Amino acid sequence: MRERLLIVEDDAPVRRMLERSLAAEGFDVRSAPDGGAALALAERSAPDLVVLDVAMPGLGGFDVCRRLRDKGLTGGILMLTARDAVEDRVRGLEAGADDYVVKPFAIEEVVARLRALTRRGRDRSDRLDFAGLRLDTSTNVVHRDGGEAIQLTAREGELLELLLRQPGVVVTRELAIERIWHGAAVENVVDRYVARLRRKLGDPPLIRTVRGVGFILEP
């Protein structure tokens, strides 16, 4: 089954190049020229992956990314940006992006990163349980104590999975950045994602901070 891919890019020549190249790689491609059209199309087509330009007139890429996550999109989001500053990468990650490619880019790199995002979702066992917490890694849906379903983003799901696979063991910030962000993030990104997980999972908190080291999952 082909992955449904949504391309959001206001530069028409770049958008057409991405459409042709990624369709040739086997993706089921749809595209939008701006943020508003992207949100409407995502509502109808439920993409598995999104290639999203940062700098667009009107509704920018960061806002589109955040709204896609708020609407329940759990698939991988790859952002295209002409800016490689750390604060821009952090802003994108906080909005819910999974990865970044800096313009100008080689299409081979875009394809490789999309394939990596696809594999990341497939190469995990389906369910992890600990202390009343149950994570379905295929959907990034978590239940706590049999309660209502809590939808996580792809990054939130990966971070919780990392903690669930070694409960009672400290997961360092460096390990989380290496495993989840492939080294392309700053340390406080992990803290911010842990804070988001705590808010979603509710009280009492299961994720404890080990000062100066990292985080540990405890009952």
Sequence and secondary structure as in RCSB ss.txt:
>XXXX:A:sequence
MRERLLIVEDDAPVRRMLERSLAAEGFDVRSAPDGGAALALAERSAPDLVVLDVAMPGLGGFDVCRRLRDKGLTG
GILMLTARDAVEDRVRGLEAGADDYVVKPFAIEEVVARLRALTRRGRDRSDRLDFAGLRLDTSTNVVHRDGGEAI
QLTAREGELLELLLRQPGVVVTRELAIERIWHGAAVENVVDRYVARLRRKLGDPPLIRTVRGVGFILEP
>XXXX:A:secstr
   EEEEE S HHHHHHHHHHHHHTT EEEEESSHHHHHHHHHHH  SEEEEES  SSS HHHHHHHHHHTT  S
EEEEEES   HHHHHHHHHHT  EEEESS  HHHHHHHHHHHHHHHHSS SEEEETTEEEETTTTEEEETT   E
E  HHHHHHHHHHHTSTTS EEHHHHHHHHSTT S HHHHHHHHHHHHHHH SS  EEEETTTEEEE  
